[in-house]
């Protein structure tokens, strides 16, 4: 009986020793530490295959990089460090980056600049505002500065003007000429001024564009003062009447032009009894200036497709639409457009005013 007990006890001890030996082998001998090779610069496929042959698992993390997509740009552990097969190596891989040209946002309002960034697919970064001689709300700098090509994932910071530092309750009138009326109104209010709009007939400028202002830009006026803006309109009803008209009773109506007092205008009308007929005869004659010139128009669309591009030309013969279609990304537009007298060419993209030029 005692011999049987001793045999059973010996068997139990042998099992315990065998299990401990097996576990020790698995821990210390079956998973030996391996030196991690240099994986930076190789493709992710090659790096993972190398680790798998060593019995090591890989965890992949993507990061922005100028290197081609799928290139290993970092590793853990570093080259030469030993790692057991039951551990995981970390590989940092480039997700690549398509670099696109960053638009120049200087001179735009903050709202326009943010919309332009979103339209181009860029990310808005930090926005700072400082006192500056430029009108309040206008972008005075950006980071990175244009022209430059960057990844769309990179943030673009803006520096916005708060307008000049006010001196004793006064502000400097911003330059609002050649801006659309909404932008001009916004800039005036941001400069603590009250915009007062007057629509005038002007078919040589885009509809809704400020063609003149009073007081002039750069003048210092009290905070809250009115700034009068003359806005272009193509409504012929707003065109000034140049000639007097006769009613059935024989009375003449005198219309004074701006800058001419009514007495002078009346004297000119009395003086021109015979001249009226001459002027009427002159109107019947064809205009002397019929020789056509050529406007050389060059424009490159931004790298954003599926936006409507409109190019308009206005000359003495009227309004002409040169382009009205969807623009391809990065498309280069080249047009030689004939015109008579003077011409104004205006470009709109996606319904927004982009550029204007005059041709003499």
C-alpha positions in Angstrom: 0.0 0.0 0.0 2.8 2.4 0.9 4.6 1.5 -2.3 1.6 2.3 -4.4 1.2 5.7 -2.7 4.9 6.6 -3.3 4.5 5.6 -7.0 1.5 7.8 -7.4 3.2 10.7 -5.7 6.2 10.3 -8.0 4.0 10.3 -11.0 2.3 13.6 -9.9 5.7 15.2 -9.4 6.9 14.1 -12.8 3.8 15.6 -14.4 4.4 18.9 -12.6 8.1 19.0 -13.6 7.2 18.1 -17.2 4.5 20.9 -17.4 7.0 23.4 -16.1 9.6 22.4 -18.6 7.1 22.6 -21.4 6.0 26.1 -20.4 9.6 27.2 -20.0 10.4 26.0 -23.4 7.5 27.7 -25.0 8.3 31.0 -23.2 12.1 31.1 -23.6 12.9 28.9 -26.6 9.9 28.7 -29.0 9.5 32.5 -29.3 13.1 33.7 -29.5 13.6 37.5 -29.8 14.3 38.6 -33.4 16.2 41.7 -34.5 13.9 44.1 -36.4 15.3 44.9 -39.8 15.2 48.3 -41.5 11.7 48.8 -42.9 11.6 52.5 -43.6 11.5 53.4 -47.3 10.0 50.0 -48.3 6.5 49.4 -49.4 3.9 48.4 -46.8 3.4 45.0 -48.6 7.2 44.2 -48.4 7.4 45.3 -44.8 4.4 43.2 -43.7 5.7 40.2 -45.5 9.1 40.5 -43.9 7.5 40.7 -40.4 5.3 37.7 -41.1 8.3 35.6 -42.1 9.7 36.5 -38.7 6.5 35.5 -37.0 5.8 39.1 -35.9 2.4 40.8 -36.5 2.2 44.3 -37.9 -0.1 47.2 -37.0 -0.4 49.8 -39.7 -1.0 53.6 -39.0 -1.4 56.0 -41.9 0.0 59.6 -41.8 0.2 62.5 -44.3 3.5 62.6 -46.1 5.1 63.8 -49.3 6.3 60.3 -50.0 4.3 58.1 -52.3 1.2 56.4 -50.9 2.0 53.0 -49.2 5.6 53.9 -48.3 6.8 53.0 -44.8 7.9 56.4 -43.2 8.4 55.1 -39.6 8.6 51.9 -37.5 8.5 50.7 -33.9 10.8 49.2 -32.7 13.7 50.9 -34.5 16.1 48.9 -36.6 18.2 46.4 -34.6 15.9 46.2 -31.6 14.9 42.7 -30.7 11.2 41.7 -30.5 9.6 38.4 -29.7 7.1 36.7 -32.1 4.2 37.3 -29.7 4.7 41.1 -29.9 3.4 43.6 -32.5 5.5 45.9 -34.6 4.0 49.3 -35.6 4.5 50.6 -39.1 3.7 54.2 -40.0 2.7 54.4 -43.7 2.3 57.4 -46.0 -1.3 58.0 -47.2 0.1 60.2 -49.8 -1.0 63.8 -50.6 -2.3 65.3 -53.7 -0.9 68.8 -53.7 -3.1 71.5 -55.2 -2.4 75.2 -55.8 -3.5 77.4 -52.9 -5.6 80.5 -54.0 -4.5 84.0 -53.0 -7.1 85.1 -50.5 -5.7 88.6 -49.8 -8.1 91.4 -50.4 -11.2 89.1 -50.0 -13.6 89.5 -47.1 -13.4 86.9 -44.4 -16.6 85.3 -45.6 -15.4 85.2 -49.2 -12.0 83.7 -48.2 -13.6 80.9 -46.1 -16.0 80.1 -49.0 -13.1 80.0 -51.5 -11.1 77.7 -49.2 -14.0 75.3 -48.9 -14.7 75.4 -52.6 -11.1 74.4 -53.3 -11.2 71.7 -50.7 -8.7 73.2 -48.2 -9.1 73.2 -44.4 -9.5 76.5 -42.5 -7.0 76.9 -39.7 -6.5 79.7 -37.1 -8.1 83.0 -37.8 -6.5 86.1 -36.2 -7.7 89.7 -36.3 -5.6 92.8 -35.9 -5.9 96.5 -36.4 -4.6 97.4 -39.9 -4.8 100.2 -42.5 -6.9 97.8 -44.7 -10.7 97.9 -44.3 -12.2 95.9 -41.5 -13.0 92.3 -42.4 -10.5 92.1 -45.3 -7.9 89.3 -45.4 -4.4 90.9 -45.2 -2.3 87.8 -45.0 -2.5 84.0 -45.1 -0.4 81.1 -44.0 0.9 79.4 -46.1 1.3 82.4 -48.5 0.2 82.0 -52.1 1.3 81.0 -54.7 2.1 77.5 -53.3 0.9 73.9 -53.8 0.0 72.1 -50.6 -1.9 69.1 -49.4 -5.6 69.6 -48.9 -5.3 68.3 -45.4 -3.0 71.1 -44.4 -4.7 74.0 -42.5 -4.7 77.5 -43.9 -4.5 80.3 -41.4 -6.0 83.8 -42.1 -5.0 87.2 -40.7 -8.1 89.6 -40.8 -8.0 93.4 -40.6 -10.0 95.1 -37.8 -9.5 98.4 -39.6 -7.3 101.3 -38.6 -7.1 102.2 -34.9 -9.8 104.8 -34.3 -8.6 108.2 -33.2 -11.0 110.3 -31.1 -14.1 108.5 -32.4 -13.2 108.7 -36.0 -12.7 106.0 -38.7 -11.0 105.8 -42.0 -13.3 105.3 -45.0 -12.4 102.0 -46.7 -12.1 101.7 -50.5 -15.4 100.2 -51.6 -15.3 101.0 -55.4 -15.4 98.0 -57.7 -16.8 95.8 -55.0 -20.3 94.2 -55.2 -22.9 95.9 -53.2 -23.3 93.2 -50.6 -19.5 93.2 -49.9 -19.4 96.9 -49.9 -22.2 97.2 -47.4 -20.6 94.6 -45.1 -17.2 96.3 -45.2 -18.8 99.7 -44.5 -20.7 98.4 -41.5 -17.6 96.6 -40.2 -15.8 100.0 -40.4 -18.6 101.5 -38.2 -20.1 103.4 -41.2 -23.7 103.4 -42.5 -23.9 102.5 -46.2 -26.4 104.5 -48.3 -27.0 103.0 -51.8 -28.0 104.8 -54.9 -28.6 102.9 -58.2 -27.4 104.6 -61.4 -27.5 103.5 -65.0 -24.1 102.2 -66.1 -24.0 99.4 -68.7 -20.1 99.5 -68.7 -19.9 97.9 -65.3 -21.3 94.7 -63.8 -24.7 95.0 -62.3 -24.5 95.6 -58.5 -20.9 96.9 -58.5 -20.0 100.1 -56.7 -18.8 102.6 -59.3 -18.3 105.6 -57.0 -18.5 106.7 -53.4 -18.7 109.7 -51.2 -16.7 110.5 -49.0 -13.7 109.1 -50.9 -11.6 106.2 -49.6 -8.9 107.2 -47.1 -10.8 110.1 -45.6 -11.3 110.2 -41.8 -14.9 110.6 -40.8 -16.9 110.3 -37.5 -17.8 106.8 -36.4 -21.3 106.1 -37.6 -21.2 108.5 -40.5 -23.0 107.9 -43.8 -21.1 106.7 -46.8 -22.9 107.1 -50.1 -22.4 104.4 -52.7 -23.4 104.6 -56.4 -24.2 101.1 -57.6 -24.3 100.2 -61.3 -27.6 99.1 -62.8 -28.6 98.1 -66.4 -32.1 99.4 -65.9 -32.5 102.0 -68.7 -35.2 103.8 -66.7 -32.4 105.1 -64.5 -30.6 106.7 -67.5 -30.5 110.5 -67.2 -32.5 112.5 -69.8 -30.1 114.5 -71.8 -32.6 116.6 -73.9 -35.6 118.8 -73.0 -39.0 117.6 -74.1 -42.0 119.7 -75.3 -45.5 119.3 -74.0 -48.6 119.9 -76.1 -49.1 123.3 -74.5 -45.8 124.5 -75.9 -44.0 124.7 -72.5 -40.4 123.4 -72.5 -39.1 121.2 -69.6 -35.5 121.9 -68.8 -33.5 118.9 -67.4 -30.2 120.1 -65.9 -27.2 117.7 -66.0 -25.2 117.1 -62.8 -23.0 120.0 -62.0 -25.0 122.6 -64.2 -27.4 125.0 -62.5 -30.9 125.2 -63.9 -30.5 128.9 -65.1 -27.5 127.9 -67.2 -29.3 124.8 -68.6 -32.3 127.0 -69.5 -30.1 129.5 -71.3 -28.5 126.7 -73.3 -32.0 125.5 -74.3 -33.0 128.9 -75.5 -29.8 129.3 -77.4 -30.3 126.0 -79.2 -33.5 126.5 -81.0 -31.7 125.9 -84.3 -29.2 123.5 -82.8 -31.9 121.1 -81.8 -32.6 120.3 -85.4 -28.9 119.9 -86.1 -28.6 117.5 -83.2 -31.6 115.6 -84.5 -30.0 115.3 -87.9 -26.7 114.1 -86.3 -28.6 111.3 -84.5 -29.8 110.0 -87.8 -26.3 109.6 -89.0 -24.5 106.3 -88.3 -21.9 106.4 -85.5 -18.4 107.4 -86.8 -16.7 104.8 -84.6 -17.4 101.4 -86.1 -13.9 100.1 -86.3 -13.6 96.9 -84.2 -10.7 96.2 -81.9 -9.8 92.9 -80.3 -9.7 92.1 -76.6 -7.2 89.3 -75.7 -8.8 87.4 -72.8 -6.8 84.8 -70.9 -8.1 82.9 -67.8 -7.2 79.6 -66.1 -10.0 77.9 -64.1 -9.0 76.7 -60.6 -8.5 73.0 -60.0 -12.2 72.5 -59.1 -14.5 71.2 -61.8 -18.2 71.4 -62.4 -18.6 75.1 -61.8 -20.3 77.4 -64.3 -18.0 79.9 -66.0 -19.5 83.1 -67.4 -17.4 85.6 -69.4 -19.3 88.8 -70.5 -18.2 91.7 -72.7 -19.9 95.0 -72.8 -19.0 97.6 -75.5 -20.8 100.3 -77.5 -22.8 97.6 -79.3 -24.2 96.2 -76.1 -23.7 93.1 -73.9 -22.1 89.9 -75.3 -21.9 86.6 -73.5 -18.6 85.0 -74.6 -18.7 81.9 -72.4 -21.5 80.3 -70.4 -20.8 76.7 -69.5 -19.2 74.3 -67.0 -15.5 74.8 -66.7 -13.1 71.9 -66.5 -10.6 71.8 -63.6 -7.5 73.8 -64.5 -8.9 74.6 -68.0 -7.1 77.4 -69.8 -9.4 79.8 -71.5 -8.1 81.8 -74.5 -10.4 84.2 -76.3 -9.8 87.0 -78.8 -13.1 89.0 -78.7 -13.8 91.9 -81.1 -15.3 95.1 -79.7 -16.2 98.7 -80.6 -15.0 101.7 -78.7 -14.3 100.7 -75.1 -15.1 97.4 -73.6 -15.4 95.9 -70.1 -14.8 92.1 -69.7 -16.2 90.5 -66.5 -15.6 86.9 -65.4 -17.9 85.0 -63.0 -17.2 81.5 -61.6 -19.9 79.6 -59.8 -22.0 82.8 -59.7 -19.3 84.8 -57.9 -17.4 87.8 -59.4 -13.8 86.8 -60.1 -12.2 89.4 -62.3 -12.8 92.4 -64.5 -10.7 94.4 -67.0 -11.3 97.4 -69.3 -10.1 97.7 -72.9 -9.7 101.0 -74.6 
